[in-house]
Amino acid sequence: MAESSGMATAVESLEEHKGLFFDIFGSFDASAVTPRLGRLRVKGRQELETPNFFAISSRGVVPHLTPDVISASTTIGGVHMALEDFIERATIGTPPIMNCPGSSPIHTFTALPRPLITLLAPRRTPAVSAPKGNSATAISIFPSTGFQVLSNKSYISYIAKLHPDIAISLADVPHGSIPGSKRVAKMGDRTQEWVTELLDSKNDEQAVFAPILPIDSLSQYEYLNQLVDELTDEISGLAFYDSNLLPDMPATTSFSRLPRLSLDEPSSPCQILRQVSLGMDIFTIPFIGFATEAGIALTFRFPRPVLDEPLVSDGVAGSVLPLGITMSSNAHAASLKPLSTACTCYTCANHHRGFVQHLLSADEMLSWTLLQIHNSHVVSEFFTSIRESIRSGNFVVHCDEFARAYESDLPEKSGQGPRVRGYHSKSEGPGELKRNKAAWGNLGNFEHGINGLIPTEPAGTLEDKGFDEKADT
Ligand SMILES: [Zn+2]
């Protein structure tokens, strides 16, 4: 890993003024679309080698992992937090997180381990579609109490109080709907205005990532131009809602040196590899949590399976391997093997497939905790191997090898999983079926009372039959 002495000097001089710095290792060509190695350094937090990922949180929690488990059993370097998860009472008073003291209220409020980087976005990833569009000054958000609006002015005041390590500026993204041409024109203008307002009012230490909208680069030409010409020194990174735009980014040196965060929701390891090949640095990966809650243990390794693992899928030698295994299957009920061959995570070091299968069958919460520890570890190792591969100059060859060894998609979900909440998933509109089975049904037929115990006759008739009169209250 070669770092030029000139760059190291530049880092030291800028650190006094900025809370965040990003180094890129190796030769750098602003116009090249290539994978790259970097290091994200945030004041007071542990360094993050890139490419790498931030865990996605829900209501301030990395699902299934307590803060002490994150510290003890994962190598997660940062957490994506959504403001909409914390301000459900904003319309009737001050949200509790806003009364949290200290220099890092998000860490304090959520008990997040101090070495982890916090990334604050207005919305969850993936975000639930809003029935109402955004306006010129505000976006629709979905706290647990229902849709409400979040103005840029309010978002800026939340950032100032919460002081996340990184804040993603508000973006006019119509989650869940495809914008028409008039709407597309507004998206760039509004986002440009919102980013400028945030940058004008933030303090020097606050790191801001500017959103890159999920529309073609020509449609946000003016916005991108302003970022490059006037705001590059003010922003600390870019947040991409569509990774396909990476090759279309303006190729100035300072703009290309900014760290790039993906909010593009890759659905498989192959999609992560593609984004890495385009020069993405940091990822948010919803499929880790989806796999855990579907009872799937991820088993892929980059660039190939471990040597003693035969290329066998469904008993057919030579065929591609699945990316994960469904742990709820009865086939694992008596298995004493770890979830994945040669995995060194806490789950695989201490437990076996049979126990996890038993926990899943019993709907025990520990099943998802053990799976989440394992799945986070598998993805951390995946990124470690990606970095080694880029460093050795074999990344393209290794990507081909990976694509030949593994299936392209994760296994289908089986089993019920933990209880799904409305804010967890994209709504499919009116008439959508309930996501959770009712825990119990009606006890008998109500027309005749519950098992005949609820009277359906007038009180007078009942008294005639010997029932007590209703007591005066
Ligand atoms: Zn494991």
Boltz pocket constraint, residues with backbone or C-beta under 6 A from the ligand:
constraints:
  - pocket:
      binder: B
      contacts: [[A, 339], [A, 340], [A, 343], [A, 344], [A, 345], [A, 346], [A, 347], [A, 348], [A, 349], [A, 374], [A, 377]]
      max_distance: 6.0
